[in-house]
Structures are given as C-alpha cells and as structure tokens.
C-alpha cells in the first residue's frame, strides 16, 4: 500500500503503541484514585501535558486534554461565545474545518452575527478584510493555522497581533500545522489553540485545547474535578499518554520531517505538471504546508480517479476526511474559485515520514495513467 493521506490521519508511531500498550496492560487504573496506583497514572498524564505544552510553547497548566480536535474547537468557540454579549459578532473564514463552521453556524441560528472572511484564488486570507471585521468588536476570531485541504498557511502571527490590538480573543485551529511546521502560541498570540493526536503519529480519540491563562473558559463537559474542573470525566490515560509520546517525538524531528516531505511534494508536483499540463496546483503561489498537494484536474471526476488509485493500492483523498461521504464539491475550493463549483475535480495528496521519493514517482505515474483513462471518457478532459 502507498499511503499518501497523512492529513486525514497518520500511522501510529511504534513508540506510541508501546507506551499505550503498557498503559492498557499494566497501568489501567483510575487516575483520580487516592492510592499510589492512581497517583502513578496522574504522573503519566502530567508528563504528557508537559510534552504537548512544549510542542506549542505553552505552559502545562494551559493544556486541556479532549476527545479530539472537534471537541477542542467547539469548547473554545463556546467558551468565548458564552463570555460575549447576546447577539455578539463571531469572525471566521469560509475555509475552516467543518467542526468550526458548523459550530459558528449554530451560534448564528441562536442570534449571533457571523462574519465569514473570504480567501483569494490562491487560498490566501485578506488581513485588510480582517481589520474591517475587527471594527465591529467581535467576541471571537477563529482562524485556522493551515488549511487541511490545500495546505495553505495563514498569517496567524499577524492575525493574533491584530486581535490583541483590539482586545479580541483569538482561536486557532492548528490541527494540520502542529507536527509539520513550528507552532508557538506566544508568537500567534492565541487565546485558544487546538490540536489532534492522530495527525502527528498519535492515537485517534484524543486531542488537546490550549487555553491561555486568565482567558474566559466554561467547560463543555462539566461533571467532575478532572483536569482542574475544565473537563469532566475519567481521563483516557492510554490515549493521553500516546498523544504525549507523539508530541515529544514529532517535536524532536520537526525540521528533518519537514525537509523530507517537502522534497517528496516538490518531486511529485514536478512530475504531475509534466505529465498533466492542465492540472492546477491549488495554492501554489503562496505558503503551504511542506507535505500537501491539492490538485484540480479539469474534467476529471475526483471520486472515479480515487477509485482507480485505490485499485492500484494508493490512498489519497478528495479533501477533508470529514466530508468524504458528501457529494458536494469542497467548500474550500468553492471559496477559492469565487463561484459555484459544479463537480468534484480535486484530489489531495499528503505525504508523511514513511513515504519515499520512489513512492512519489510511482504516485505521479499511476495518477497520469488514471487521468488518461478517465480523459478518454470525458470530452472536457481531452486536452489533458
């Protein structure tokens, strides 16, 4: 199998599996228990909290473990919304992850006014548009660090500075950025920041929310004293430990990992351009994550293309894994196109540490064959 969908999820690192297995086998107790067995588990949780905090330049006390990034995103947005006045303004972008978009739309139905910032044809955020939106004194600005579909990196440090100047809380979904590029909550001036375990070689079902000390916070899940009362429920010790180990590993290798996947992306895109001249690399003219390629293939049905790739043992996607079952075109690509996109013609390739240059070459060759096969059936693609 050639796995090239690391933005959807990543394989579990061997060290993570080993640490989690030890928890499930030997350290299975309740960390809230007063006896030594429970205290040992609390120590493991706090070690994981330290590792996650170190990865994003935070203090351990500012890290809250969650069931994943979706919960973390919703918790942060809900906390800021509850602190604001009735009918408050929430500012976000039109290309956010569904967990953010659906939450702000829910707030909109409840009376909040929501401003959706657009993006350019390259997927870039307009800081001038953000400045204008900040004049309304919003209760929250929620802007992702890097787009999960195109890999386009937003200027979050400038976003954070603008929010600080207006005393507006800033939530940053950093799920795709963490583990691929340096992420610092201090540089971004983030009030809240979210990340996910299974995007960095950790397990599914665990994530983390950074909440800056002194910021507004209301538990999304009340009901217990766990995590200083910020999230009720017995902790998922094995998952948290796995996330902590993954954070430590990826922090050590961040620079070398970025260089490795960038080399693969560069070679893949070179071959894709050579083989398929009509292909469009979305966001090619701006800063992107080093591992991510989003390709528009005019006239080619993405679902049919991915099926052909799958038959060759290649795993890629048409965009966000959360929208894989949808028949609608990507909201990200529609925002970049500035018009209604009528069909899905985009695939996403996202490399990881286990991929090789040979695999990048093979993927480009198979992609070319698949596009040629589909082009014969589609008049719009005859020029490919």
Secondary structure, DSSP 8 states (H G I E B T S, - for coil): -EE-BTTT-----HHHHHHHHHHHHH--S-TT-SSHHHHHHHHHHHHHHHHHHHHTT--GGGEEEESSHHHHHHHHHHHHHHHS-TT-EEEEETTS-HHHHHHHHHHHHTT-EEEEE-B-TT--B-HHHHHHHHTT--SEEE--SB-TTT-BB--HHHHHHHHHHTT--EEEE-TTTBTTB---HHHHT-SEEEEEGGGTTS-TT-EEEEE-TTS----SS-SS-GGGGTS-S---HHHHHHHHHHHHHHHHHHHHHHHHHHHHHHHHHHHHHHH-TT-EETTTTS-B-TTEEEEE-TT--HHHHHHHHHHTTEE-BSS-GGGTT--S--HHHHHHHTS---S--EEEEE--TT--HHHHHHHHHHHHHHHHHHHTT-GGGTT-
